[in-house]
Amino acid sequence: MRKNPVTAGPEPAKCPTCHGSGEVSRAVRVGRKRRTVGQQTGLCLNCLGSGEAPTD
């Protein structure tokens, strides 16, 4: 089955925060001096993991 290019529409814009991946990285800190030990990925709160730019 072929897709009709007229009805397909333009591709949605990528989220500026996560660059379209739906995930963002945060530094993990431990101890009293808040030493950085690594990175942890989580859901992008700007696009809620869809990777598309919000339409606000």
N, C-alpha and C positions, 0 to 999 in steps of 0.2 A: 504494500500500500504506500503510495507516495503522499508526501505532505505538500499542501498547497502553499507556495511561498507568499502569496498575497495575504492569507489568513494567519500565518505564523507570527507576525508582529516582530518588533525589535527585541533584541536581547536586553533583559533588565540590567541596570547599572550595578556594579559591585559595591559592596559595603566599604566605606573608607577606613573603618577601624580594623577589620580583619582581612581586607583585600580579597574578599570572596571565598575565603576558606571556611568561615563559620566558627573558627576557634581563635582565641588569643592566648598569648603566653604571659605568665606572671612570675616574678621572682619569688622563690621560697626562702624565707629567712628564719633562722633559729637562734636561740640563746638570748642572753641579756643584752649583748651588743648588737643583736639583730644581724648576724653574719649571713650573707647570701650563700646558699649551698646548691642551688640549682634552679630549674625552670619547671613550671607546671602549666599545662594547657587546660583551658576551660571554654565554656560556651560564650560566644560574643553576645553581650547584653544589648548592643546597638541594633543588631539584626535578628537576634534570638536564634542564631545558628543557621539561618537560611542562606547567608552569603550575599543577599540582595540588599541594595540600599533602601533604607526606610523611606516611605512616601509621605513624610510630614511636611 
